[in-house]
């Protein structure tokens, strides 16, 4: 997948990576590029039709720093607002948004809800490590209850957002969740998300070994143990995190609905 990466960017050479050793976000980048490679080859899509947008955070540095695609590195929480603007300016774009759980669910939470409500034709890849990685490992809206972070040293007293439930209830056409320990499923789902008209929200649980103070390989094994395919979940699995595809609709996306309105008033 090196052909889709820059040799050198604004931050210098491609290597060494900006990411911490063992960070799952590099895996997500790899999975995404495998998905994009399939789209370009199988759908005969021009590379120039793909646009990557990100906000601020560890995951957001993947776009402008590494990707050899048109991209926008925007401001904290506003990736979906900028992506919406780009899509309205050129509906031919296939827009992929990279975001972290803090960027997406906290300061960007309102944009997230309304992008799904409008069913904008975006593929949102949210890398969820359950904390704010770039700024010190603080509690995020997705931090599990009782989790120890730098701002919850005695355990997190709050319930976490379920981003997939939020996306589905808000109106996204396609919603799925996997982990970095499920590479083949992630690649297939991102391919499906890019092909899907309307909002495709794909949450990927990603390890942060530095702030969680854990071995990356052990964290991948933990992902396998703590998750269960939602369609096969049993009563004894109620404490596990459901993974898989949660919804797959074909409601018209925002641009299609808008064009329908315009057609009514064309002479």
N, C-alpha and C positions, 0 to 999 in steps of 0.2 A: 504493500500500500504506500510505499515511499513516493510513488509518482504523484500522489495527491498532497504531498507535504512540501513546504518550502525548504530550500537548502539553508536560507538565511532570511531573517525577518527584522523588524524594527528593534527587537530585543537581542539581536545577535544570531549566532549560528544555531542550528536546530538542536544540536547536542552541546552540553548536557541539558536535559529537560528541566523546565521550570518546576515540574511536579516533584513532590517529595517521593523518596523511594517507597515502592509498594502501593502508591496511590491508585485507586481503582479508576480514576478518570482517564488515565492513559488507555486502559482496556476499553472503556466506552468509546474513545476516539477510534481505536482500532476496529471495533465492531461496526461503528458508523461508516467508516471508510469501506469496509467489506460490503455493507449494504449499498452504499453509493455506487461502488464498482459494479454491482449486479444491476442496479437501475440504469446506469450509463450503457452497459453492454446489452442487456435484455430489452430495454425499452427504447434503445437508440436515442437516448436523451443527450443533448449537448451539455457539456460541462458548464457552459456559461448560463444555463437555465437554473442552476443550483445557487442558492444564496444562503449563507450561514450568518445568523445574528446571535449575539450573546450580550449579557449584562456585565456584572462585576462579580468576581469570585474565582476560586480555583478552576472550576469547569469553564468559566467564561474566557479564560486566557488561551483556550485551545484554538479558538477561531482565528483571530488576526495574527497570533504568534506562529501558528503552525500550518494552517490549512492553505493550500494553494488554490483557493476558490475566492470568488467575490464574497466579502464578509464585512460585518459591522460589529465593532467592539463598542458597545454603548455604555450607558450609565446604570447605576445600581437599581435593579427592579424594573427597568424600563425596556427590557429587550423585546417584550411582546408588543409594546406600543410602537417601537421603531419597526418591528417586523410587520405590523399591521399597515403602517404607512408605506413600506416598501411594496407590499402586496397590492395595495390599492393603486400605487403608481404604476405597477407592472404586474397584472394578474397572471402573466405567463411564468413568473418565477415559481420555483418549487422551494419554499422557504423552510429551512431547518433551524430551530432555535435551541441553542445549548444553554442550560441554566442549572444552577445549584438549588438545593431546597431552600436555603436562606434567601437567596435572590428572588426565587419564584414565589415562595409562600409567605414571606414577610413583607418587605417593602414593595414587592411586586404582586402581592396577593390580589389586589383589586383588578389589575390588568389581566391576571390569570383567569379570574372568574369571568370577566367580560369577554375575553378572547374565546373562551369555551361557549359562553352564552350566544355569542354572535356566530359561532361555528366558522371562524376564520380558517382559511385553507392553509394551515400551518402544521408542521410536524414538530412537536415540542419534546425534546429529550431532556428530562430532568434527572440529574445525578444527585441522588439523595444519600448523604453520609450522616445525616442526623445532627449536624452542627454547622457552625460557621468556621470553615477550615482556614481560610486565608488570613483572618484577623485574630486568631488566637484560640479557637476551639470553644467558642461560647455556645450557650443554649440556642437552638433554633426552634421554629414552630413545629418541626418534625422530630425533635428530640424525644425519644421514648420516655414514658414516666419512670422516675427513679434513676434516670441516667445521670452520671456524674460528668459535669463539664466544668470549664473554668469559671462559669458564672452560676453554676449549681453544684457547689462542692459537697453538699449534703444530699444530693439527689434532686432530680427534676420533679417538682410537685404538680406539673401541668400535663394534661392529655395532649397527645400529638395530633396534628392534622393528618387525615388520610387523604392524600392528594388525588388518588384515583377516584375515590368516592366523590370528592369535590368536583372533579372534572366531569364525571358522568352525570351528576345531578345538575351541573351548570349547563350541560348541553353538548359536550364534545361528541363527535361522531364515533371516535375510536379511542379506547382507553385500555392500557395494558401495564403490567408491572413484572419486572424480572430483576435479577441481580447480576453482578459481574461474574458470578459462578455459573451462569447459564449462557455461554457465548452463542451457541447455535440458535437458541430461542430469541436472543436479543437481535441478532442479525436479521432473522426472518421477520421479526416484528417491526424493525425500523424500515425494512423494504416495504412491508404492508402499509406502514404509516405514511411514507412518502407518496405511495401510490393512491392513498385514500384522499378523496375530496373532503374538505372540512377539517375541523381540528382533530389531530391525532396526538394524544398525550401518552407518552411512554416514560414511565418512572423506572429508573434503574438504581437499585440499592448498591452503593459503592463504598468500599472500605476506606477509612482514614486511619492508618496504623499509627501515625505520629500522635494525634490527639487522643486516640482510643488506647494508645500504649499496648498494642497487640501485634503479633506476628501476622503479616498479610496472608500467608498461606492458611493459618489457623482461622482467620476471619472469613476466608472463602468457604472453608468447611462449615463454619458456623452459619453462613448464609444458607447452605444446603439443609442444615438441620432445623433452622428456625422458620423455613418457608414450606408451603404446601400448595400444590395446584388447587385453585379454588373450586374447580368442578369436581374434585375428588375428596375434598375436605370432609372429615367426619367429626363427630362430637368431641372426640379426644384431641382434635387438632385446633380447637377454638383459640388456643393461646399462640398459635403460629400465624405468620404473616401470609396471606393468600397471594399467589402469583398466577400469572396467565393473562389472557385477554378477557376483559370484563364486559366490554360492549363493542359492537360493530354495527353502526347504523349507516344509512344512506340518505340522511336529510340533506337538503340543498345547502351548500356553503353560502357565506355572506355575499360573495361576488355574484353567484348565480341568482340569488334573490334580488339583488340590486339591479342586475341586468334585466330581470323580468319586469321590474317597475319601470325602467327606462323604456323598454319596448312598448309599453302601453301609450307612451306620449311621443313616440317617433312618428313623424309625418310620412 
